[in-house]
């Protein structure tokens, strides 16, 4: 078995001192950019990985990012977050960081767990998911100076020019806009939207994309809402088909799209096009077109905001206009 590369090996390849290599790993901001890039190239070439236990003792940092693990809800929900956590773990590992999962059943319980983990020195930073209006978690983290990035925008009046915190999100409106434009082109002008009740930031954003595409085309369509339920979506769609002329349906999620698809088939209109959102394995198996969120790109954006392009140590970063968010463009998958 070949010998694992050491700091001395990296220093020799990069033509620098052992201390310079240590500085690049632990405090990259103090190293000249050209030198840092040379050392990073040597680290990549040799496949060097710092000794994490020694590094934690030296820097008094855990090199660990905490993220909440959602409770198991059954059905087809949670697939996107599962992919996101998996991708975040892979990307973090490539940066010399680890991921610590923790469970909580409510925002208040999550705040308690974050407090235990940060006060105990078990995590250096947090990634939160499922943000909502008035989210107490973001306020708690900001007040205590804990570095964090949200998968989900702050849902303020201006999340781009005056963001409340660092965030990465998928452009839901762009996804439903593309889905609506696709159905307008292949099916007809009467495109319905099946969404969640108003008040959900994510749901309202996705509905906006449908509205914008319909307005641009000078078309009108029915809007119906229900909870995240295949059964409720099936019943709602059956009523919709009995009451209105519909050429196609754009849905806020794959769960609702599956319900809509079942209703169209039962009504003898299996050819009525339905588009979902999330591109889950269930939608793929049934053959429903869907908007894919690309959580792997979200994970990469989260770490870039949290750590910088090349940093290996998490440090607090302020939310600044133009630098505080990453908006990932989703992809329409047509079947």
C-alpha positions, 0 to 999 in steps of 0.5 A: 500500500502506498504511503499517504501524502503528508504536509511535507510532500505538499510543501515539496511539490508546491515549493513552499514551507510546511507552515505555508501549507498549514496556513493555506489549510487553516487560514487561507485568507492570510496567504497570497492568492498565487501561493495559495493556488499553487498549494491547492494545486499540489494538494489536489495533485497528491490527494492530500487530506488533513488529519482531522483530529489534529486539525480540530485540536489546533484550530478549535473548530470541528470542521463540521456543518449541521443540517436538520434531518426531516422526519420520515413522512412516507409517500414520495415527499422528501426525495429532493431533500434526500438528494440535497443532503447526499450532495452536500455531504459529498461536496463538503467532504471534498472541502475537508468538511463533515456533515452532522445530521440532527433530528427535530420535529418543530422549529423550536426543537430545532433551535434547541438542537442547534444550541446544543451542537454549537455550544458543545463545539460539535458544529461550526455552521448550519444549513437550514432548509424549508424556510418560511415567513417569520422563520425563528431559526434564521433570527436565532442563528443571526443573533448568535453569530452562527454562520449559516446558509439557508436552502430557501430564501428569506421570503422578505420584500427584497431577497436579492438587493436587501437579503436578510441572510445568505440563501440558495434556492431553486427558481420555482417561478422559472420552472413552472413558467417553462412548464406552462409555455411547453403545454401552451405550445403542444396542447392549447391555451386552457392550461390549469394550475393545481397548487397549494393554498396561498401563504406558502412561499414556495407554492406562491412562487411556483404559481407566479411562473404559471400566471406570468406565462399565461398572461404573456400568451394572453391565455386564461386557465383555472386555478385550484388548490389542495394539500400535498395529497395524491388523493385530494389532487385526484378528487380536485382534478376530477371536479375540474375536468367536469366543470371546465375545459382544460388542455393541460395541467401544471402542478406545484409538486409531483404528488399533485401531478400524480393525483391529476394524472390518475384523475385524467386516466379515470375520466378517459383523458389519459392523453391530457398532458400533466407536468409536475415539480421535483422530478421524483422517481414516482413521476419518472416511473409513471411517465409524467413530465416534471421540473427538476430542482437539481439539488446537487447545484444547490449544495454546491451553491450553499458551500460556496456562500458558506465557505467561499470559492476555495476556503476550507474553514467556515467563517461568518459572512454578512449578507451583501447585495449581489453576493448573498444568494444563489438562484438555481435554474431548474430543468424541465424534463419532458416525457 
